[in-house]
Amino acid sequence: MTVIFFISLLIILAGAFFRKIQDISVTEPLLALCLGVLLGPDLLNVIKTSNSQAEFHILEIACQFTIAMALMATALRLPSHIFRKNATSLSNLVIFGMILMWMFGSGVFYLLMPNFSIFECLLLGAIITPTDPVVASTLVTGRKAEKFLPAKLRDTLSFEAGVNDGLAFPFVFLALYLLNAEGNGDLGQWFVKILLYESILCAILAYGVGYGCGYLLKRTHKAGYLNRKTLLSFSTSVALLLLAGFELLHMNPIIAVFAGGFAFAKDITAAEDLKEERIQEPMERMTTVPVFFILGLMLPWQEWYNLGWTAVWIVILILFLRRLPALLILMPFMPQFRKKIYSVLIMGWFGPIGVAALYYAILTKDKANFDEVWIIPSLIVVASTVVHGLTSVPLEKLYHNTSEGTNERENLENRT
């Protein structure tokens, strides 16, 4: 109950002083993380840790719920025809962007951790590849983001963060198969089971389920059966239905939530979509704060200390070399952002590593059978939460001031 008490208190205070917190460039994930560290066993010891296996199980469930709510909120926030009108830019960003980020991240680990095999480095690189929709939503929503960042740039970041959370699943399992930690290293099994069944078929089926839920909502709204107050519970229930249903089918629940949520959001009429921000904020806040608070209680401080200066170099090189070079390479192949260097740089920087990386780290911890699969990703998640949280408003403001009077905002101001 102590954990619930402090989480509830933080949600109340963060909600009461929401705009003031935004003004000082502090995100809710950062606040929750700091409070967890403060009250945890390494400082005040107000909350004592229990069995580590139980803690990881709790954090894994919390990550799943948080990602599900963030993905549904992202789907509701996006324009319904964003992919159709920007297919080339978004496809290249998501597919080739993920491959490049995976390679660059793995390369950093291979350079700094010579005792690791190339396949272990590929696993670590895959875990930190996805751009987190939970942390990203705190960077691309709110008054400051709307004031300083063009609408299409915010939508692109949201879409990418939503899609690549689920797409990281086959990358992570490919590394596990290469390590012989899953399926006895049978890559044919990976292709059929992980890629075709658990990811591609899953996305197709989830899209159908989401479309059906959206159609039901639209019909009941037209018939006058729907109360606007039910929108939050309906959207939340659709997200949880997709998460739990496809988990029971032994499919990829993360890609299911976004694919289904995107289809669900596309079929909502203008009346429901009008108040989408009111739906998103409580969906995200109720799950984001708990997961970062719990993370703050579990941080492996001693293991980080044992890494020495390597830990510092890992953080610096991953934050600067995992994503920025990938976006610069892809700039000529994204028509929407071609020759818009400031927009590409801001997108390259705001690729936070968060809850999705935690989820994949926990998912593979026992399978991979080496402790660094939790120690290193958790270090990077904390660093990303702190650095991206503190730099969001200053860099958004810098982008706004630098890009004024240039072609940077051409065709980016209006939503798709």
Disulfide bonds with the S-S distance in Angstrom:
none
